[in-house]
Amino acid sequence: MLIEVRDLRKYFPVGGSWSDILKRKHKLLRAVNGLNFNIERNEVFCLTGESGCGKSTTGRLLVRLLKPTSGQVIFEEKNIYDIAPREFRKYRKEMQIIFQDPYESLNPRMSIYELLEEPLRIHNIGDDEERLDLIYRSLRDVGLEPPRDFMVRYPYQLSGGQRQRVMIARAMILNPKFLVADEPVSMLDASVRAGILKLMMELKEKRNLTYFFITHDLSVAYHICDRIAVMYLGKIVELGPTYRVILDPLHPYTKALVEAVSRGEIMYRRRPKDISIKGEVSNPIDIPSGCVFHPRCTEAFEPCDKEEPELIEVEKDRFVACHLYK
């Protein structure tokens, strides 16, 4: 096991007047609200759900870009939030992230060479000649050839797919063990997307990487992920092997997500019955009592609005948080 997440929570203070803020009476947005899961070595673990459910916040918590309200992230048997900032620098090389938007994540004033050299300088890796060699090999590994031509270019001179390859090269150049990929292909055309996904899987096998892959696209998750967790309003409602969760969803929310994907995108053995979702996503500042999904669920019954269901194992390696399976 590489990563263990224990009761992870992240609340953001929002709204209110200045006097409320000073008196600490502000409301809380519960972006991540009690997550528990493990990530095995060399696994592609997927987190999916609607926009705003807390996926990106979870990814940032796993690599210590945000400080949690409570909970633990255990990386190689050590809680990363108990490590002093100076000591954590060596762990930073082991944990990297690919951000969703390559347009916003690359400094337009820096050349590709400077962008890739920056992490090497921060971690005091190599001299000028060794850094040049590392950058050359990193660009070649992500398919940007000839590398010397790309080193002198700036982000605005690259296409969207090329920018994303630079993002991957920058994350890989420190040779990490764990990589958070936050919707890395959502802003790319379909043909470019396939090439980036193929590249990421090749690098995973070549370097024995472990991925935490964030996506709202179940067709992408189905083809590349080993296990998948379905998130709704800061909570995991279903977790298990990807093919089992998508081919035979248990939670009403997962069923609705699968039903929303066209038949051609995911070839599954039996299509679930039509599931309608009532209303809109609840306000994360005022989360419903009981099951967070019950106001929109067509299968809700009496305990759902009062008792919060626990994430329980209903089959081997298959977990669901729903009173239908209590």
C-alpha positions as a LaTeX table, in Angstrom:
\begin{tabular}{lrrr}
\hline
Residue & $x$ (\AA) & $y$ (\AA) & $z$ (\AA) \\
\hline
Met1 & 0.00 & 0.00 & 0.00 \\
Leu2 & 1.31 & 3.44 & $-0.95$ \\
Ile3 & $-1.40$ & 5.87 & 0.24 \\
Glu4 & $-3.89$ & 5.54 & 3.08 \\
Val5 & $-6.52$ & 8.25 & 3.61 \\
Arg6 & $-8.15$ & 8.38 & 7.03 \\
Asp7 & $-11.24$ & 10.48 & 7.78 \\
Leu8 & $-9.98$ & 13.32 & 5.56 \\
Arg9 & $-11.91$ & 16.59 & 5.79 \\
Lys10 & $-11.51$ & 20.06 & 4.31 \\
Tyr11 & $-13.89$ & 22.88 & 5.22 \\
Phe12 & $-13.69$ & 26.40 & 3.79 \\
Pro13 & $-15.14$ & 29.41 & 5.67 \\
Val14 & $-17.50$ & 31.40 & 3.43 \\
Gly15 & $-19.90$ & 34.33 & 3.47 \\
Gly16 & $-21.11$ & 36.44 & 6.33 \\
Ser17 & $-20.37$ & 40.03 & 7.32 \\
Trp18 & $-17.00$ & 41.28 & 8.56 \\
Ser19 & $-18.26$ & 41.10 & 12.13 \\
Asp20 & $-19.29$ & 37.45 & 11.61 \\
Ile21 & $-15.87$ & 36.63 & 10.21 \\
Leu22 & $-14.09$ & 38.35 & 13.10 \\
Lys23 & $-16.32$ & 36.52 & 15.57 \\
Arg24 & $-15.67$ & 33.25 & 13.72 \\
Lys25 & $-19.40$ & 32.84 & 13.03 \\
His26 & $-18.95$ & 32.24 & 9.33 \\
Lys27 & $-20.52$ & 29.27 & 7.58 \\
Leu28 & $-18.48$ & 26.35 & 6.30 \\
Leu29 & $-18.34$ & 24.83 & 2.85 \\
Arg30 & $-17.66$ & 21.12 & 3.37 \\
Ala31 & $-15.65$ & 20.36 & 0.24 \\
Val32 & $-14.25$ & 17.07 & 1.56 \\
Asn33 & $-16.24$ & 15.49 & 4.33 \\
Gly34 & $-14.76$ & 12.33 & 5.82 \\
Leu35 & $-12.98$ & 10.26 & 3.15 \\
Asn36 & $-11.47$ & 6.84 & 3.81 \\
Phe37 & $-9.69$ & 4.83 & 1.11 \\
Asn38 & $-6.36$ & 3.23 & 0.19 \\
Ile39 & $-4.26$ & 3.38 & $-2.97$ \\
Glu40 & $-2.06$ & 0.42 & $-3.82$ \\
Arg41 & 1.37 & 0.70 & $-5.44$ \\
Asn42 & 1.35 & 0.83 & $-9.24$ \\
Glu43 & $-2.44$ & 1.30 & $-9.24$ \\
Val44 & $-4.59$ & 3.74 & $-11.22$ \\
Phe45 & $-7.16$ & 4.87 & $-8.65$ \\
Cys46 & $-9.94$ & 7.00 & $-10.10$ \\
Leu47 & $-12.15$ & 9.60 & $-8.40$ \\
Thr48 & $-15.26$ & 10.64 & $-10.30$ \\
Gly49 & $-18.39$ & 12.70 & $-9.73$ \\
Glu50 & $-20.11$ & 15.92 & $-10.74$ \\
Ser51 & $-18.29$ & 19.25 & $-10.91$ \\
Gly52 & $-18.04$ & 20.81 & $-7.46$ \\
Cys53 & $-18.22$ & 17.54 & $-5.52$ \\
Gly54 & $-14.70$ & 17.94 & $-4.07$ \\
Lys55 & $-12.54$ & 15.90 & $-6.47$ \\
Ser56 & $-9.85$ & 18.53 & $-7.13$ \\
Thr57 & $-9.71$ & 19.50 & $-3.45$ \\
Thr58 & $-9.09$ & 15.85 & $-2.58$ \\
Gly59 & $-6.25$ & 15.66 & $-5.10$ \\
Arg60 & $-4.58$ & 18.75 & $-3.66$ \\
Leu61 & $-4.91$ & 17.37 & $-0.13$ \\
Leu62 & $-3.14$ & 14.15 & $-1.15$ \\
Val63 & $-0.03$ & 16.07 & $-2.23$ \\
Arg64 & $-0.16$ & 18.65 & 0.58 \\
Leu65 & $-1.06$ & 21.65 & $-1.55$ \\
Leu66 & $-3.87$ & 22.27 & 0.93 \\
Lys67 & $-3.94$ & 21.74 & 4.68 \\
Pro68 & $-6.86$ & 19.56 & 5.83 \\
Thr69 & $-9.32$ & 20.59 & 8.51 \\
Ser70 & $-8.79$ & 17.13 & 10.01 \\
Gly71 & $-7.76$ & 13.63 & 9.03 \\
Gln72 & $-4.60$ & 11.97 & 7.77 \\
Val73 & $-2.88$ & 11.14 & 4.50 \\
Ile74 & $-0.42$ & 8.30 & 5.12 \\
Phe75 & 2.31 & 8.08 & 2.46 \\
Glu76 & 4.66 & 5.12 & 2.91 \\
Glu77 & 3.53 & 4.73 & 6.55 \\
Lys78 & 4.02 & 8.40 & 7.46 \\
Asn79 & 1.37 & 11.12 & 7.82 \\
Ile80 & 2.49 & 13.84 & 5.40 \\
Tyr81 & 0.91 & 16.54 & 7.59 \\
Asp82 & 3.11 & 15.60 & 10.55 \\
Ile83 & 6.29 & 16.25 & 8.53 \\
Ala84 & 8.10 & 19.56 & 9.04 \\
Pro85 & 8.14 & 21.81 & 5.94 \\
Arg86 & 11.91 & 21.57 & 5.49 \\
Glu87 & 11.87 & 17.78 & 5.80 \\
Phe88 & 8.87 & 17.53 & 3.46 \\
Arg89 & 10.93 & 18.86 & 0.55 \\
Lys90 & 12.33 & 15.38 & $-0.11$ \\
Tyr91 & 8.79 & 13.99 & $-0.10$ \\
Arg92 & 7.72 & 16.63 & $-2.62$ \\
Lys93 & 9.90 & 14.91 & $-5.22$ \\
Glu94 & 7.93 & 11.71 & $-4.63$ \\
Met95 & 4.48 & 13.34 & $-5.02$ \\
Gln96 & 3.60 & 15.43 & $-8.06$ \\
Ile97 & 0.44 & 16.78 & $-9.71$ \\
Ile98 & $-0.72$ & 17.45 & $-13.26$ \\
Phe99 & $-3.22$ & 20.30 & $-13.22$ \\
Gln100 & $-6.35$ & 20.42 & $-15.34$ \\
Asp101 & $-5.64$ & 23.58 & $-17.31$ \\
Pro102 & $-2.29$ & 23.65 & $-19.19$ \\
Tyr103 & $-3.07$ & 27.22 & $-20.32$ \\
Glu104 & $-3.08$ & 28.52 & $-16.74$ \\
Ser105 & $-0.43$ & 26.23 & $-15.24$ \\
Leu106 & 2.56 & 27.29 & $-17.37$ \\
Asn107 & 4.23 & 30.67 & $-16.84$ \\
Pro108 & 4.00 & 32.41 & $-20.26$ \\
Arg109 & 7.22 & 34.35 & $-19.57$ \\
Met110 & 9.33 & 31.21 & $-19.18$ \\
Ser111 & 10.64 & 29.04 & $-22.01$ \\
Ile112 & 9.98 & 25.30 & $-21.95$ \\
Tyr113 & 13.61 & 24.77 & $-20.89$ \\
Glu114 & 13.18 & 27.17 & $-17.94$ \\
Leu115 & 9.87 & 25.58 & $-16.93$ \\
Leu116 & 11.44 & 22.12 & $-16.77$ \\
Glu117 & 14.66 & 23.35 & $-15.17$ \\
Glu118 & 12.84 & 25.10 & $-12.30$ \\
Pro119 & 12.01 & 21.94 & $-10.25$ \\
Leu120 & 15.56 & 20.66 & $-10.79$ \\
Arg121 & 17.01 & 23.91 & $-9.42$ \\
Ile122 & 14.62 & 23.93 & $-6.46$ \\
His123 & 15.75 & 20.43 & $-5.47$ \\
Asn124 & 19.44 & 21.03 & $-6.34$ \\
Ile125 & 19.53 & 18.23 & $-8.88$ \\
Gly126 & 22.57 & 18.13 & $-11.18$ \\
Asp127 & 24.74 & 20.82 & $-12.77$ \\
Asp128 & 23.85 & 22.71 & $-15.96$ \\
Glu129 & 24.95 & 19.89 & $-18.25$ \\
Glu130 & 23.12 & 17.21 & $-16.28$ \\
Arg131 & 19.95 & 19.31 & $-16.18$ \\
Leu132 & 20.11 & 19.81 & $-19.93$ \\
Asp133 & 20.34 & 16.05 & $-20.38$ \\
Leu134 & 17.41 & 15.42 & $-18.01$ \\
Ile135 & 15.25 & 17.99 & $-19.81$ \\
Tyr136 & 16.20 & 16.56 & $-23.20$ \\
Arg137 & 15.22 & 13.03 & $-22.12$ \\
Ser138 & 12.00 & 14.22 & $-20.44$ \\
Leu139 & 10.80 & 15.98 & $-23.61$ \\
Arg140 & 11.68 & 12.93 & $-25.67$ \\
Asp141 & 9.81 & 10.64 & $-23.26$ \\
Val142 & 6.60 & 12.65 & $-23.68$ \\
Gly143 & 6.86 & 12.72 & $-27.45$ \\
Leu144 & 8.03 & 16.31 & $-28.00$ \\
Glu145 & 10.69 & 15.86 & $-30.66$ \\
Pro146 & 13.15 & 17.13 & $-31.57$ \\
Pro147 & 13.59 & 18.18 & $-27.92$ \\
Arg148 & 16.03 & 21.03 & $-28.66$ \\
Asp149 & 13.42 & 22.75 & $-30.81$ \\
Phe150 & 10.87 & 22.67 & $-28.00$ \\
Met151 & 13.31 & 23.87 & $-25.31$ \\
Val152 & 13.50 & 27.37 & $-26.82$ \\
Arg153 & 9.76 & 27.76 & $-27.36$ \\
Tyr154 & 7.25 & 29.45 & $-25.05$ \\
Pro155 & 3.84 & 28.06 & $-23.99$ \\
Tyr156 & 1.92 & 30.32 & $-26.40$ \\
Gln157 & 3.83 & 28.71 & $-29.29$ \\
Leu158 & 2.47 & 25.23 & $-28.46$ \\
Ser159 & $-0.85$ & 23.54 & $-29.08$ \\
Gly160 & $-3.07$ & 22.37 & $-26.21$ \\
Gly161 & $-1.83$ & 18.79 & $-26.51$ \\
Gln162 & 1.80 & 19.91 & $-26.56$ \\
Arg163 & 1.25 & 22.07 & $-23.46$ \\
Gln164 & $-0.22$ & 19.09 & $-21.63$ \\
Arg165 & 2.80 & 16.99 & $-22.62$ \\
Val166 & 5.03 & 19.70 & $-21.13$ \\
Met167 & 2.95 & 19.51 & $-17.94$ \\
Ile168 & 3.49 & 15.74 & $-17.82$ \\
Ala169 & 7.23 & 16.18 & $-18.48$ \\
Arg170 & 7.51 & 18.69 & $-15.63$ \\
Ala171 & 5.72 & 16.33 & $-13.23$ \\
Met172 & 7.83 & 13.35 & $-14.32$ \\
Ile173 & 11.23 & 15.04 & $-14.34$ \\
Leu174 & 11.70 & 14.48 & $-10.60$ \\
Asn175 & 10.90 & 10.77 & $-11.04$ \\
Pro176 & 8.01 & 10.65 & $-8.54$ \\
Lys177 & 6.32 & 7.55 & $-7.12$ \\
Phe178 & 2.84 & 9.08 & $-6.86$ \\
Leu179 & 1.10 & 11.35 & $-9.35$ \\
Val180 & $-2.23$ & 13.17 & $-9.05$ \\
Ala181 & $-3.75$ & 13.75 & $-12.49$ \\
Asp182 & $-6.52$ & 16.34 & $-12.15$ \\
Glu183 & $-8.72$ & 16.01 & $-15.26$ \\
Pro184 & $-5.58$ & 15.99 & $-17.47$ \\
Val185 & $-7.46$ & 15.50 & $-20.75$ \\
Ser186 & $-10.76$ & 17.32 & $-20.18$ \\
Met187 & $-9.71$ & 20.38 & $-22.20$ \\
Leu188 & $-8.31$ & 18.44 & $-25.17$ \\
Asp189 & $-9.84$ & 17.23 & $-28.43$ \\
Ala190 & $-10.78$ & 13.55 & $-28.62$ \\
Ser191 & $-7.86$ & 12.56 & $-30.86$ \\
Val192 & $-5.33$ & 14.43 & $-28.70$ \\
Arg193 & $-6.91$ & 13.00 & $-25.56$ \\
Ala194 & $-6.30$ & 9.42 & $-26.71$ \\
Gly195 & $-2.62$ & 10.17 & $-27.32$ \\
Ile196 & $-2.15$ & 11.76 & $-23.88$ \\
Leu197 & $-3.86$ & 8.84 & $-22.11$ \\
Lys198 & $-1.72$ & 6.34 & $-24.01$ \\
Leu199 & 1.40 & 8.30 & $-23.06$ \\
Met200 & 0.42 & 8.35 & $-19.38$ \\
Met201 & $-0.15$ & 4.60 & $-19.32$ \\
Glu202 & 3.19 & 3.95 & $-21.04$ \\
Leu203 & 5.00 & 6.14 & $-18.52$ \\
Lys204 & 3.21 & 4.38 & $-15.66$ \\
Glu205 & 4.52 & 0.99 & $-16.77$ \\
Lys206 & 7.97 & 2.32 & $-17.59$ \\
Arg207 & 8.43 & 4.10 & $-14.25$ \\
Asn208 & 6.20 & 2.02 & $-11.92$ \\
Leu209 & 4.00 & 5.02 & $-11.15$ \\
Thr210 & 0.89 & 5.15 & $-9.02$ \\
Tyr211 & $-1.88$ & 7.45 & $-10.31$ \\
Phe212 & $-4.72$ & 9.22 & $-8.53$ \\
Phe213 & $-6.79$ & 10.03 & $-11.61$ \\
Ile214 & $-9.56$ & 12.62 & $-11.30$ \\
Thr215 & $-12.18$ & 12.63 & $-14.05$ \\
His216 & $-15.88$ & 13.18 & $-14.67$ \\
Asp217 & $-15.70$ & 11.04 & $-17.83$ \\
Leu218 & $-16.69$ & 7.45 & $-17.04$ \\
Ser219 & $-15.58$ & 6.23 & $-20.47$ \\
Val220 & $-12.02$ & 7.37 & $-19.67$ \\
Ala221 & $-12.19$ & 5.81 & $-16.19$ \\
Tyr222 & $-13.48$ & 2.52 & $-17.60$ \\
His223 & $-10.53$ & 2.10 & $-19.95$ \\
Ile224 & $-7.58$ & 3.14 & $-17.76$ \\
Cys225 & $-8.49$ & 2.85 & $-14.05$ \\
Asp226 & $-8.12$ & $-0.18$ & $-11.79$ \\
Arg227 & $-10.48$ & 1.01 & $-9.05$ \\
Ile228 & $-12.96$ & 3.86 & $-8.95$ \\
Ala229 & $-14.55$ & 5.91 & $-6.16$ \\
Val230 & $-17.75$ & 7.84 & $-6.87$ \\
Met231 & $-18.02$ & 11.13 & $-4.97$ \\
Tyr232 & $-21.06$ & 13.25 & $-4.17$ \\
Leu233 & $-21.03$ & 16.41 & $-2.03$ \\
Gly234 & $-17.68$ & 15.64 & $-0.43$ \\
Lys235 & $-18.41$ & 11.98 & 0.34 \\
Ile236 & $-17.63$ & 8.69 & $-1.37$ \\
Val237 & $-20.89$ & 6.86 & $-2.10$ \\
Glu238 & $-19.47$ & 3.84 & $-3.97$ \\
Leu239 & $-16.02$ & 2.29 & $-4.37$ \\
Gly240 & $-14.71$ & $-0.81$ & $-6.07$ \\
Pro241 & $-13.05$ & $-2.32$ & $-9.15$ \\
Thr242 & $-13.82$ & $-0.03$ & $-12.09$ \\
Tyr243 & $-15.39$ & $-2.62$ & $-14.37$ \\
Arg244 & $-17.73$ & $-3.84$ & $-11.61$ \\
Val245 & $-18.81$ & $-0.37$ & $-10.51$ \\
Ile246 & $-19.54$ & 0.78 & $-14.07$ \\
Leu247 & $-21.01$ & $-2.46$ & $-15.45$ \\
Asp248 & $-23.16$ & $-3.12$ & $-12.38$ \\
Pro249 & $-23.60$ & 0.09 & $-10.34$ \\
Leu250 & $-25.21$ & $-0.25$ & $-6.91$ \\
His251 & $-25.72$ & 3.27 & $-5.59$ \\
Pro252 & $-28.60$ & 5.24 & $-7.21$ \\
Tyr253 & $-26.22$ & 8.12 & $-7.95$ \\
Thr254 & $-23.72$ & 5.83 & $-9.70$ \\
Lys255 & $-26.57$ & 4.32 & $-11.71$ \\
Ala256 & $-27.57$ & 7.81 & $-12.86$ \\
Leu257 & $-23.99$ & 8.66 & $-13.86$ \\
Val258 & $-23.67$ & 5.46 & $-15.91$ \\
Glu259 & $-27.07$ & 6.01 & $-17.52$ \\
Ala260 & $-25.94$ & 9.48 & $-18.64$ \\
Val261 & $-23.09$ & 8.01 & $-20.72$ \\
Ser262 & $-23.99$ & 7.05 & $-24.27$ \\
Arg263 & $-24.13$ & 3.37 & $-25.21$ \\
Gly264 & $-21.20$ & 3.69 & $-27.62$ \\
Glu265 & $-18.81$ & 5.15 & $-25.03$ \\
Ile266 & $-18.97$ & 2.26 & $-22.57$ \\
Met267 & $-19.81$ & $-1.26$ & $-23.68$ \\
Tyr268 & $-21.34$ & $-2.92$ & $-20.66$ \\
Arg269 & $-23.19$ & $-6.22$ & $-20.42$ \\
Arg270 & $-26.50$ & $-4.95$ & $-19.17$ \\
Arg271 & $-27.78$ & $-1.42$ & $-19.13$ \\
Pro272 & $-29.36$ & $-0.32$ & $-15.85$ \\
Lys273 & $-32.96$ & 0.79 & $-15.85$ \\
Asp274 & $-33.61$ & 4.46 & $-16.46$ \\
Ile275 & $-32.87$ & 6.46 & $-13.33$ \\
Ser276 & $-34.09$ & 10.01 & $-12.97$ \\
Ile277 & $-32.52$ & 12.51 & $-10.59$ \\
Lys278 & $-34.79$ & 15.02 & $-8.94$ \\
Gly279 & $-33.88$ & 18.68 & $-8.54$ \\
Glu280 & $-30.41$ & 20.20 & $-8.39$ \\
Val281 & $-27.23$ & 19.48 & $-6.41$ \\
Ser282 & $-27.70$ & 20.53 & $-2.79$ \\
Asn283 & $-25.81$ & 23.50 & $-1.40$ \\
Pro284 & $-22.48$ & 22.25 & 0.04 \\
Ile285 & $-22.77$ & 24.95 & 2.72 \\
Asp286 & $-26.09$ & 23.52 & 3.89 \\
Ile287 & $-25.67$ & 19.77 & 3.41 \\
Pro288 & $-28.87$ & 17.70 & 3.84 \\
Ser289 & $-29.28$ & 15.56 & 6.94 \\
Gly290 & $-29.02$ & 11.81 & 6.58 \\
Cys291 & $-27.84$ & 10.62 & 3.19 \\
Val292 & $-26.42$ & 13.55 & 1.20 \\
Phe293 & $-28.10$ & 12.26 & $-1.98$ \\
His294 & $-31.59$ & 11.63 & $-0.58$ \\
Pro295 & $-33.20$ & 14.93 & $-1.82$ \\
Arg296 & $-32.52$ & 13.85 & $-5.43$ \\
Cys297 & $-32.88$ & 10.09 & $-5.06$ \\
Thr298 & $-35.90$ & 8.33 & $-6.59$ \\
Glu299 & $-35.33$ & 5.29 & $-4.36$ \\
Ala300 & $-35.19$ & 7.14 & $-1.02$ \\
Phe301 & $-37.24$ & 5.81 & 1.89 \\
Glu302 & $-37.77$ & 6.66 & 5.56 \\
Pro303 & $-34.26$ & 6.36 & 7.11 \\
Cys304 & $-32.56$ & 8.20 & 4.25 \\
Asp305 & $-33.40$ & 11.72 & 5.44 \\
Lys306 & $-32.41$ & 11.01 & 9.06 \\
Glu307 & $-29.54$ & 8.52 & 9.18 \\
Glu308 & $-26.27$ & 8.95 & 7.30 \\
Pro309 & $-25.32$ & 5.62 & 5.68 \\
Glu310 & $-21.83$ & 4.27 & 6.30 \\
Leu311 & $-19.56$ & 3.10 & 3.50 \\
Ile312 & $-19.82$ & $-0.65$ & 4.01 \\
Glu313 & $-18.41$ & $-3.65$ & 2.14 \\
Val314 & $-21.31$ & $-5.40$ & 0.41 \\
Glu315 & $-19.15$ & $-7.72$ & $-1.73$ \\
Lys316 & $-15.44$ & $-8.50$ & $-1.79$ \\
Asp317 & $-13.61$ & $-5.18$ & $-2.44$ \\
Arg318 & $-16.97$ & $-3.50$ & $-3.18$ \\
Phe319 & $-18.20$ & $-0.68$ & $-0.95$ \\
Val320 & $-21.38$ & 1.40 & $-1.03$ \\
Ala321 & $-22.94$ & 4.02 & 1.25 \\
Cys322 & $-26.67$ & 3.43 & 0.84 \\
His323 & $-29.48$ & 2.25 & 3.12 \\
Leu324 & $-30.70$ & $-0.08$ & 0.33 \\
Tyr325 & $-27.73$ & $-2.34$ & 1.15 \\
Lys326 & $-27.65$ & $-1.94$ & 4.93 \\
\hline
\end{tabular}
